[in-house]
Amino acid sequence: MQKAASVLAITVTLIVAVHVAGAFVWTGLYPHTWYVGLDGLYLLLTVQIALIAFFLVRTEQTALRIALSNSAIVVASLCCLLTVSDLYFMAFRYDTSGLGGIEVFTHKNWHKRYARSNQLGYWERDLGPYLEPPKPGREVVITAVGDSWTWGQGIRGRDLRFTNLLEFELRSDPGLPVTVLNFGRAGADTAEEMLLLQDAAKVHPDIVLIGYLANDIDRSASIKPFTVGESPFFHRSSLLSPTLNFFYWRTLGPRSYGDFGKEYVQAVRNAYGNPAIMAKHLSDIETLIAKVRAIDAMPVFAVLPFPAMWQANAASENDPPSNIRQLRNDVYGKIAARVRSLGVPVIEAQTIEDEMSASEFALTLMDNHPSERAHRRIALVLATEFRKQNLLQPTRNVPAFIVH
């Protein structure tokens, strides 16, 4: 009994020490292996408490000893349940967050499991065959640049993204083979896409597909950094265990996330409504188009759907749904008109916003990125427009099309 109690004290001390060390070393989630080690200690703790429960009633069964033994069994069961639950969330849950996985364990799990980078740092197949100068008769190569919509956040496998589905759709047509290579990067805006284009140029694309989203102007918007405004104690506690983290981000966490989301959406809308910011944004789009043509590729411009940006429940009394719809139409109209004035056809995939509600479109309540169903719909719209506008006959040095 004394030996079991000593081991129990040492185990508890180790667990506390690990958490204290983790709090000093990492400001957010611990590394995966750190949680595995903690669960090993929790399992050891479970065994020690169970042994103490057994020894309490082995020699003498008084009412007090029986009560203490039963309490120890309950504690041991809870420790065991926490350990098993942690292992489940570490091994089988990949729920993502719209904030790019800020302190959300299952989001980091998804990134580790699915988002594998190639030699240029993109979630795409090996690019070796495309880095050499193209030979006569090579298939049409389309490179897609954009943000996390294009990159495919939350999608469980790159083959389920709209870029890969677009390749599948276009390859079903007889004629020249088509390859679509994804150069999307989470968080990229129009200015950063110019940097992505430098990498895309290395595969000698015939067409550049630029994924435009209704928040590509957000670097110019006045947006406050995301902060946890609800239950800071529980927020900090959520970092101690994958199980606690999972339930925190489905109960208390979304309150702060929802408030930030509303502020973010309003700040982006305000940026679009600012003439000076909008003029600069349109100028950036023109520069991006010019850079696409400078690498001897055809631009194709497709506006991707973002229902949550324009949903009515994000409106205030001074920003009713009718005003939001009008702003949406004005924004999309100005951008499409400017791009068309440059001789660049536009694929208006944002019409999907009228077909699917924000909840139908989104991955989860915590992540507004397109679901697998939404990716399939986007791919179908793009493929239809590629055929309708005959975009698969690229000729170098001739103005082409950009997809947003």
DAGI-V212155 format. One record per residue. N is the residue number from 0. RES is the residue in three letters. PHI is phi as a letter, one per 40 degrees, with the letter a starting at -180 (none if undefined). PSI is psi in degrees with one decimal (NA if undefined). OMEGA is omega as a letter, one per 30 degrees, with the letter a starting at -180 (999 if undefined). Layout:
n->N res->RES phi->PHI psi->PSI omega->OMEGA
n->N res->RES phi->PHI psi->PSI omega->OMEGA
This chain:
n->0 res->MET phi->none psi->-45.6 omega->l
n->1 res->GLN phi->c psi->-41.1 omega->a
n->2 res->LYS phi->c psi->-43.0 omega->l
n->3 res->ALA phi->c psi->-40.2 omega->l
n->4 res->ALA phi->c psi->-36.7 omega->l
n->5 res->SER phi->c psi->-45.4 omega->l
n->6 res->VAL phi->c psi->-38.9 omega->l
n->7 res->LEU phi->c psi->-45.9 omega->a
n->8 res->ALA phi->c psi->-41.3 omega->l
n->9 res->ILE phi->c psi->-42.2 omega->a
n->10 res->THR phi->c psi->-45.6 omega->l
n->11 res->VAL phi->c psi->-41.8 omega->l
n->12 res->THR phi->c psi->-40.9 omega->l
n->13 res->LEU phi->c psi->-42.7 omega->a
n->14 res->ILE phi->c psi->-46.5 omega->l
n->15 res->VAL phi->c psi->-41.9 omega->a
n->16 res->ALA phi->c psi->-40.5 omega->l
n->17 res->VAL phi->c psi->-43.6 omega->a
n->18 res->HIS phi->c psi->-40.0 omega->l
n->19 res->VAL phi->c psi->-43.5 omega->l
n->20 res->ALA phi->c psi->-41.4 omega->l
n->21 res->GLY phi->c psi->-38.6 omega->l
n->22 res->ALA phi->c psi->-31.4 omega->l
n->23 res->PHE phi->c psi->-35.8 omega->a
n->24 res->VAL phi->c psi->-40.6 omega->a
n->25 res->TRP phi->b psi->136.0 omega->l
n->26 res->THR phi->c psi->-20.1 omega->a
n->27 res->GLY phi->b psi->-136.9 omega->a
n->28 res->LEU phi->c psi->147.5 omega->l
n->29 res->TYR phi->c psi->163.6 omega->l
n->30 res->PRO phi->c psi->158.0 omega->a
n->31 res->HIS phi->d psi->-46.0 omega->a
n->32 res->THR phi->c psi->-28.7 omega->l
n->33 res->TRP phi->c psi->-42.9 omega->l
n->34 res->TYR phi->c psi->-36.0 omega->l
n->35 res->VAL phi->c psi->-43.6 omega->l
n->36 res->GLY phi->c psi->-41.8 omega->l
n->37 res->LEU phi->c psi->-40.7 omega->l
n->38 res->ASP phi->c psi->-31.1 omega->l
n->39 res->GLY phi->c psi->-39.9 omega->l
n->40 res->LEU phi->c psi->-37.8 omega->l
n->41 res->TYR phi->c psi->-39.2 omega->l
n->42 res->LEU phi->c psi->-41.9 omega->l
n->43 res->LEU phi->c psi->-40.1 omega->l
n->44 res->LEU phi->c psi->-41.0 omega->l
n->45 res->THR phi->d psi->-45.6 omega->a
n->46 res->VAL phi->c psi->-44.1 omega->a
n->47 res->GLN phi->c psi->-41.5 omega->l
n->48 res->ILE phi->c psi->-39.0 omega->l
n->49 res->ALA phi->c psi->-39.7 omega->l
n->50 res->LEU phi->c psi->-42.2 omega->l
n->51 res->ILE phi->c psi->-40.5 omega->l
n->52 res->ALA phi->c psi->-38.9 omega->l
n->53 res->PHE phi->c psi->-46.7 omega->a
n->54 res->PHE phi->c psi->-27.7 omega->a
n->55 res->LEU phi->c psi->-34.9 omega->a
n->56 res->VAL phi->b psi->5.7 omega->a
n->57 res->ARG phi->c psi->-44.2 omega->a
n->58 res->THR phi->c psi->-29.3 omega->a
n->59 res->GLU phi->a psi->129.4 omega->a
n->60 res->GLN phi->b psi->71.7 omega->l
n->61 res->THR phi->c psi->166.8 omega->a
n->62 res->ALA phi->c psi->-39.6 omega->a
n->63 res->LEU phi->c psi->-45.1 omega->a
n->64 res->ARG phi->c psi->-39.1 omega->l
n->65 res->ILE phi->c psi->-41.3 omega->l
n->66 res->ALA phi->c psi->-42.8 omega->l
n->67 res->LEU phi->c psi->-39.9 omega->l
n->68 res->SER phi->c psi->-44.2 omega->l
n->69 res->ASN phi->c psi->-40.2 omega->l
n->70 res->SER phi->c psi->-40.7 omega->l
n->71 res->ALA phi->c psi->-38.1 omega->l
n->72 res->ILE phi->c psi->-39.9 omega->l
n->73 res->VAL phi->c psi->-45.6 omega->l
n->74 res->VAL phi->c psi->-43.8 omega->l
n->75 res->ALA phi->c psi->-39.7 omega->l
n->76 res->SER phi->c psi->-40.9 omega->l
n->77 res->LEU phi->c psi->-41.4 omega->l
n->78 res->CYS phi->c psi->-42.0 omega->l
n->79 res->CYS phi->c psi->-42.3 omega->l
n->80 res->LEU phi->c psi->-41.8 omega->l
n->81 res->LEU phi->c psi->-41.8 omega->l
n->82 res->THR phi->c psi->-49.2 omega->l
n->83 res->VAL phi->c psi->-42.0 omega->l
n->84 res->SER phi->c psi->-43.9 omega->l
n->85 res->ASP phi->d psi->-46.2 omega->a
n->86 res->LEU phi->c psi->-36.1 omega->l
n->87 res->TYR phi->c psi->-48.4 omega->a
n->88 res->PHE phi->c psi->-32.9 omega->l
n->89 res->MET phi->c psi->-31.1 omega->a
n->90 res->ALA phi->c psi->-27.6 omega->a
n->91 res->PHE phi->b psi->-4.0 omega->a
n->92 res->ARG phi->b psi->132.7 omega->a
n->93 res->TYR phi->b psi->33.1 omega->a
n->94 res->ASP phi->c psi->132.0 omega->a
n->95 res->THR phi->b psi->167.0 omega->a
n->96 res->SER phi->b psi->142.8 omega->a
n->97 res->GLY phi->c psi->-16.4 omega->l
n->98 res->LEU phi->c psi->17.1 omega->l
n->99 res->GLY phi->g psi->23.2 omega->l
n->100 res->GLY phi->g psi->23.4 omega->l
n->101 res->ILE phi->c psi->107.8 omega->l
n->102 res->GLU phi->f psi->28.7 omega->l
n->103 res->VAL phi->b psi->110.2 omega->a
n->104 res->PHE phi->c psi->-44.8 omega->a
n->105 res->THR phi->c psi->-25.5 omega->l
n->106 res->HIS phi->c psi->-45.0 omega->l
n->107 res->LYS phi->c psi->-35.5 omega->l
n->108 res->ASN phi->c psi->-44.8 omega->l
n->109 res->TRP phi->c psi->-46.7 omega->a
n->110 res->HIS phi->c psi->-42.8 omega->a
n->111 res->LYS phi->c psi->-36.1 omega->a
n->112 res->ARG phi->c psi->-38.8 omega->a
n->113 res->TYR phi->b psi->-39.7 omega->a
n->114 res->ALA phi->c psi->79.3 omega->a
n->115 res->ARG phi->c psi->129.6 omega->a
n->116 res->SER phi->c psi->149.0 omega->l
n->117 res->ASN phi->c psi->-166.1 omega->a
n->118 res->GLN phi->c psi->-18.3 omega->l
n->119 res->LEU phi->b psi->3.4 omega->l
n->120 res->GLY phi->g psi->21.3 omega->a
n->121 res->TYR phi->b psi->151.1 omega->l
n->122 res->TRP phi->c psi->82.9 omega->a
n->123 res->GLU phi->a psi->166.7 omega->l
n->124 res->ARG phi->c psi->173.7 omega->l
n->125 res->ASP phi->c psi->131.6 omega->a
n->126 res->LEU phi->c psi->4.0 omega->a
n->127 res->GLY phi->d psi->-48.9 omega->a
n->128 res->PRO phi->c psi->-17.7 omega->a
n->129 res->TYR phi->b psi->-6.7 omega->a
n->130 res->LEU phi->c psi->-16.8 omega->l
n->131 res->GLU phi->c psi->153.2 omega->l
n->132 res->PRO phi->d psi->137.6 omega->a
n->133 res->PRO phi->c psi->142.7 omega->l
n->134 res->LYS phi->c psi->156.7 omega->l
n->135 res->PRO phi->d psi->137.5 omega->l
n->136 res->GLY phi->g psi->3.0 omega->l
n->137 res->ARG phi->c psi->151.1 omega->l
n->138 res->GLU phi->c psi->159.5 omega->l
n->139 res->VAL phi->c psi->126.0 omega->l
n->140 res->VAL phi->b psi->120.7 omega->l
n->141 res->ILE phi->b psi->127.3 omega->l
n->142 res->THR phi->b psi->132.7 omega->a
n->143 res->ALA phi->b psi->123.3 omega->l
n->144 res->VAL phi->b psi->143.5 omega->a
n->145 res->GLY phi->i psi->-164.2 omega->a
n->146 res->ASP phi->b psi->-149.5 omega->a
n->147 res->SER phi->c psi->-22.2 omega->l
n->148 res->TRP phi->c psi->-48.0 omega->l
n->149 res->THR phi->c psi->-42.7 omega->a
n->150 res->TRP phi->d psi->-38.8 omega->l
n->151 res->GLY phi->h psi->36.6 omega->a
n->152 res->GLN phi->d psi->133.2 omega->l
n->153 res->GLY phi->g psi->-12.1 omega->a
n->154 res->ILE phi->c psi->133.2 omega->a
n->155 res->ARG phi->c psi->69.6 omega->l
n->156 res->GLY phi->h psi->130.4 omega->a
n->157 res->ARG phi->c psi->-22.8 omega->l
n->158 res->ASP phi->c psi->-11.0 omega->a
n->159 res->LEU phi->c psi->1.4 omega->l
n->160 res->ARG phi->c psi->159.1 omega->a
n->161 res->PHE phi->c psi->-28.6 omega->l
n->162 res->THR phi->c psi->-43.6 omega->l
n->163 res->ASN phi->c psi->-38.1 omega->l
n->164 res->LEU phi->c psi->-34.0 omega->l
n->165 res->LEU phi->c psi->-43.1 omega->l
n->166 res->GLU phi->d psi->-44.0 omega->l
n->167 res->PHE phi->c psi->-43.7 omega->a
n->168 res->GLU phi->c psi->-46.3 omega->a
n->169 res->LEU phi->c psi->-32.5 omega->l
n->170 res->ARG phi->c psi->-17.2 omega->l
n->171 res->SER phi->c psi->-14.5 omega->l
n->172 res->ASP phi->c psi->142.8 omega->l
n->173 res->PRO phi->c psi->150.3 omega->l
n->174 res->GLY phi->h psi->-149.5 omega->a
n->175 res->LEU phi->c psi->130.5 omega->l
n->176 res->PRO phi->c psi->151.8 omega->a
n->177 res->VAL phi->b psi->138.6 omega->l
n->178 res->THR phi->b psi->131.9 omega->l
n->179 res->VAL phi->b psi->119.1 omega->a
n->180 res->LEU phi->b psi->131.5 omega->a
n->181 res->ASN phi->c psi->119.6 omega->l
n->182 res->PHE phi->b psi->33.8 omega->l
n->183 res->GLY phi->c psi->153.6 omega->l
n->184 res->ARG phi->a psi->130.6 omega->a
n->185 res->ALA phi->d psi->131.9 omega->l
n->186 res->GLY phi->g psi->-4.3 omega->a
n->187 res->ALA phi->c psi->137.5 omega->l
n->188 res->ASP phi->b psi->-173.2 omega->a
n->189 res->THR phi->d psi->-41.7 omega->a
n->190 res->ALA phi->c psi->-42.7 omega->a
n->191 res->GLU phi->c psi->-26.6 omega->l
n->192 res->GLU phi->c psi->-22.6 omega->l
n->193 res->MET phi->c psi->-33.0 omega->l
n->194 res->LEU phi->c psi->-38.6 omega->l
n->195 res->LEU phi->c psi->-34.5 omega->l
n->196 res->LEU phi->c psi->-32.2 omega->l
n->197 res->GLN phi->c psi->-39.0 omega->l
n->198 res->ASP phi->c psi->-41.0 omega->a
n->199 res->ALA phi->c psi->-33.6 omega->a
n->200 res->ALA phi->c psi->-22.9 omega->a
n->201 res->LYS phi->c psi->-18.0 omega->l
n->202 res->VAL phi->b psi->9.7 omega->l
n->203 res->HIS phi->f psi->61.1 omega->a
n->204 res->PRO phi->c psi->149.8 omega->l
n->205 res->ASP phi->c psi->-35.1 omega->a
n->206 res->ILE phi->b psi->140.0 omega->l
n->207 res->VAL phi->b psi->123.2 omega->a
n->208 res->LEU phi->b psi->108.8 omega->a
n->209 res->ILE phi->b psi->115.3 omega->a
n->210 res->GLY phi->c psi->103.3 omega->l
n->211 res->TYR phi->c psi->132.5 omega->l
n->212 res->LEU phi->b psi->154.6 omega->a
n->213 res->ALA phi->c psi->4.1 omega->l
n->214 res->ASN phi->b psi->14.7 omega->a
n->215 res->ASP phi->c psi->-7.6 omega->l
n->216 res->ILE phi->c psi->0.8 omega->a
n->217 res->ASP phi->c psi->-20.1 omega->l
n->218 res->ARG phi->c psi->-20.2 omega->l
n->219 res->SER phi->c psi->-2.9 omega->a
n->220 res->ALA phi->c psi->154.1 omega->l
n->221 res->SER phi->c psi->92.3 omega->a
n->222 res->ILE phi->b psi->126.1 omega->l
n->223 res->LYS phi->c psi->144.6 omega->l
n->224 res->PRO phi->c psi->148.9 omega->l
n->225 res->PHE phi->c psi->129.7 omega->l
n->226 res->THR phi->b psi->152.4 omega->l
n->227 res->VAL phi->c psi->113.2 omega->a
n->228 res->GLY phi->b psi->-7.8 omega->a
n->229 res->GLU phi->b psi->128.4 omega->l
n->230 res->SER phi->f psi->68.5 omega->a
n->231 res->PRO phi->d psi->-32.5 omega->l
n->232 res->PHE phi->c psi->-47.4 omega->a
n->233 res->PHE phi->c psi->-32.3 omega->l
n->234 res->HIS phi->c psi->-47.2 omega->l
n->235 res->ARG phi->c psi->-37.6 omega->l
n->236 res->SER phi->c psi->-28.2 omega->a
n->237 res->SER phi->c psi->-16.8 omega->l
n->238 res->LEU phi->c psi->-8.0 omega->a
n->239 res->LEU phi->c psi->-19.4 omega->a
n->240 res->SER phi->a psi->139.3 omega->l
n->241 res->PRO phi->d psi->-34.3 omega->l
n->242 res->THR phi->c psi->-50.5 omega->l
n->243 res->LEU phi->c psi->-38.5 omega->a
n->244 res->ASN phi->c psi->-43.7 omega->a
n->245 res->PHE phi->c psi->-48.6 omega->a
n->246 res->PHE phi->c psi->-29.5 omega->l
n->247 res->TYR phi->c psi->-44.6 omega->a
n->248 res->TRP phi->c psi->4.7 omega->l
n->249 res->ARG phi->b psi->3.4 omega->l
n->250 res->THR phi->b psi->-77.0 omega->a
n->251 res->LEU phi->c psi->-38.2 omega->a
n->252 res->GLY phi->d psi->-45.1 omega->a
n->253 res->PRO phi->d psi->-20.5 omega->l
n->254 res->ARG phi->c psi->-48.6 omega->l
n->255 res->SER phi->c psi->-41.5 omega->a
n->256 res->TYR phi->c psi->-43.9 omega->a
n->257 res->GLY phi->c psi->-41.2 omega->l
n->258 res->ASP phi->c psi->-43.2 omega->l
n->259 res->PHE phi->c psi->-41.2 omega->a
n->260 res->GLY phi->d psi->-41.6 omega->l
n->261 res->LYS phi->c psi->-42.3 omega->l
n->262 res->GLU phi->c psi->-39.6 omega->a
n->263 res->TYR phi->c psi->-48.6 omega->a
n->264 res->VAL phi->c psi->-44.5 omega->a
n->265 res->GLN phi->c psi->-38.6 omega->l
n->266 res->ALA phi->c psi->-38.6 omega->l
n->267 res->VAL phi->c psi->-43.7 omega->l
n->268 res->ARG phi->c psi->-41.6 omega->l
n->269 res->ASN phi->c psi->-37.0 omega->l
n->270 res->ALA phi->c psi->-41.3 omega->l
n->271 res->TYR phi->c psi->-31.3 omega->a
n->272 res->GLY phi->c psi->-5.1 omega->l
n->273 res->ASN phi->c psi->114.9 omega->a
n->274 res->PRO phi->d psi->-41.0 omega->a
n->275 res->ALA phi->c psi->-43.6 omega->l
n->276 res->ILE phi->c psi->-41.4 omega->a
n->277 res->MET phi->c psi->-41.1 omega->l
n->278 res->ALA phi->c psi->-42.4 omega->l
n->279 res->LYS phi->c psi->-39.4 omega->a
n->280 res->HIS phi->c psi->-44.4 omega->l
n->281 res->LEU phi->c psi->-35.7 omega->l
n->282 res->SER phi->c psi->-39.3 omega->l
n->283 res->ASP phi->c psi->-39.5 omega->l
n->284 res->ILE phi->c psi->-43.1 omega->l
n->285 res->GLU phi->c psi->-42.2 omega->l
n->286 res->THR phi->c psi->-41.3 omega->l
n->287 res->LEU phi->c psi->-43.1 omega->l
n->288 res->ILE phi->c psi->-43.5 omega->l
n->289 res->ALA phi->c psi->-38.5 omega->l
n->290 res->LYS phi->c psi->-33.7 omega->l
n->291 res->VAL phi->c psi->-46.2 omega->l
n->292 res->ARG phi->c psi->-29.3 omega->a
n->293 res->ALA phi->c psi->-23.0 omega->l
n->294 res->ILE phi->c psi->15.4 omega->l
n->295 res->ASP phi->g psi->38.8 omega->l
n->296 res->ALA phi->b psi->160.4 omega->l
n->297 res->MET phi->c psi->125.0 omega->l
n->298 res->PRO phi->c psi->141.2 omega->l
n->299 res->VAL phi->b psi->122.2 omega->a
n->300 res->PHE phi->b psi->111.0 omega->l
n->301 res->ALA phi->b psi->128.9 omega->l
n->302 res->VAL phi->c psi->118.1 omega->a
n->303 res->LEU phi->c psi->149.5 omega->a
n->304 res->PRO phi->c psi->144.5 omega->l
n->305 res->PHE phi->a psi->73.6 omega->a
n->306 res->PRO phi->d psi->-37.8 omega->a
n->307 res->ALA phi->c psi->-24.4 omega->l
n->308 res->MET phi->c psi->-25.4 omega->a
n->309 res->TRP phi->b psi->9.7 omega->a
n->310 res->GLN phi->c psi->147.2 omega->a
n->311 res->ALA phi->c psi->-32.0 omega->a
n->312 res->ASN phi->c psi->-3.4 omega->l
n->313 res->ALA phi->c psi->2.6 omega->a
n->314 res->ALA phi->c psi->153.9 omega->l
n->315 res->SER phi->b psi->178.1 omega->l
n->316 res->GLU phi->c psi->-31.1 omega->a
n->317 res->ASN phi->c psi->1.6 omega->a
n->318 res->ASP phi->b psi->66.3 omega->a
n->319 res->PRO phi->c psi->164.0 omega->a
n->320 res->PRO phi->d psi->-37.1 omega->a
n->321 res->SER phi->c psi->-39.0 omega->l
n->322 res->ASN phi->c psi->-37.7 omega->l
n->323 res->ILE phi->c psi->-45.2 omega->l
n->324 res->ARG phi->c psi->-41.1 omega->l
n->325 res->GLN phi->c psi->-42.4 omega->l
n->326 res->LEU phi->c psi->-43.3 omega->l
n->327 res->ARG phi->d psi->-48.4 omega->a
n->328 res->ASN phi->c psi->-38.4 omega->l
n->329 res->ASP phi->c psi->-44.6 omega->a
n->330 res->VAL phi->c psi->-53.4 omega->a
n->331 res->TYR phi->c psi->-37.9 omega->a
n->332 res->GLY phi->c psi->-44.5 omega->a
n->333 res->LYS phi->c psi->-42.8 omega->a
n->334 res->ILE phi->c psi->-46.4 omega->a
n->335 res->ALA phi->c psi->-41.1 omega->l
n->336 res->ALA phi->c psi->-42.2 omega->a
n->337 res->ARG phi->c psi->-42.0 omega->a
n->338 res->VAL phi->c psi->-43.1 omega->l
n->339 res->ARG phi->c psi->-31.2 omega->l
n->340 res->SER phi->c psi->-18.9 omega->l
n->341 res->LEU phi->c psi->6.4 omega->a
n->342 res->GLY phi->g psi->21.0 omega->a
n->343 res->VAL phi->b psi->115.8 omega->l
n->344 res->PRO phi->c psi->151.8 omega->a
n->345 res->VAL phi->b psi->136.0 omega->l
n->346 res->ILE phi->b psi->112.8 omega->a
n->347 res->GLU phi->c psi->72.6 omega->l
n->348 res->ALA phi->c psi->-9.5 omega->l
n->349 res->GLN phi->c psi->-11.1 omega->l
n->350 res->THR phi->c psi->-17.9 omega->l
n->351 res->ILE phi->c psi->-24.9 omega->l
n->352 res->GLU phi->d psi->-28.1 omega->l
n->353 res->ASP phi->c psi->-11.7 omega->a
n->354 res->GLU phi->c psi->-31.9 omega->a
n->355 res->MET phi->b psi->134.3 omega->l
n->356 res->SER phi->c psi->168.3 omega->a
n->357 res->ALA phi->d psi->-39.5 omega->a
n->358 res->SER phi->c psi->-35.1 omega->l
n->359 res->GLU phi->c psi->-32.3 omega->a
n->360 res->PHE phi->c psi->-35.5 omega->a
n->361 res->ALA phi->c psi->156.2 omega->l
n->362 res->LEU phi->c psi->-53.9 omega->a
n->363 res->THR phi->a psi->177.8 omega->l
n->364 res->LEU phi->c psi->-23.8 omega->a
n->365 res->MET phi->c psi->-5.0 omega->a
n->366 res->ASP phi->a psi->112.7 omega->a
n->367 res->ASN phi->c psi->-0.2 omega->l
n->368 res->HIS phi->c psi->153.6 omega->a
n->369 res->PRO phi->c psi->138.9 omega->l
n->370 res->SER phi->c psi->175.3 omega->l
n->371 res->GLU phi->c psi->-36.6 omega->l
n->372 res->ARG phi->c psi->-43.0 omega->l
n->373 res->ALA phi->c psi->-39.8 omega->l
n->374 res->HIS phi->c psi->-40.0 omega->l
n->375 res->ARG phi->c psi->-40.0 omega->a
n->376 res->ARG phi->c psi->-42.4 omega->l
n->377 res->ILE phi->c psi->-44.5 omega->a
n->378 res->ALA phi->c psi->-39.6 omega->a
n->379 res->LEU phi->c psi->-42.2 omega->l
n->380 res->VAL phi->c psi->-45.2 omega->a
n->381 res->LEU phi->c psi->-44.4 omega->a
n->382 res->ALA phi->c psi->-40.5 omega->l
n->383 res->THR phi->c psi->-43.0 omega->a
n->384 res->GLU phi->c psi->-33.9 omega->l
n->385 res->PHE phi->c psi->-41.2 omega->l
n->386 res->ARG phi->c psi->-45.9 omega->a
n->387 res->LYS phi->c psi->-40.9 omega->a
n->388 res->GLN phi->c psi->3.7 omega->l
n->389 res->ASN phi->f psi->51.8 omega->a
n->390 res->LEU phi->c psi->-4.1 omega->a
n->391 res->LEU phi->c psi->23.5 omega->l
n->392 res->GLN phi->b psi->58.0 omega->a
n->393 res->PRO phi->c psi->136.5 omega->l
n->394 res->THR phi->b psi->123.3 omega->a
n->395 res->ARG phi->c psi->147.4 omega->a
n->396 res->ASN phi->g psi->11.9 omega->l
n->397 res->VAL phi->b psi->135.4 omega->a
n->398 res->PRO phi->d psi->133.7 omega->a
n->399 res->ALA phi->b psi->-155.8 omega->a
n->400 res->PHE phi->b psi->146.4 omega->l
n->401 res->ILE phi->b psi->133.0 omega->l
n->402 res->VAL phi->b psi->127.2 omega->l
n->403 res->HIS phi->b psi->NA omega->999
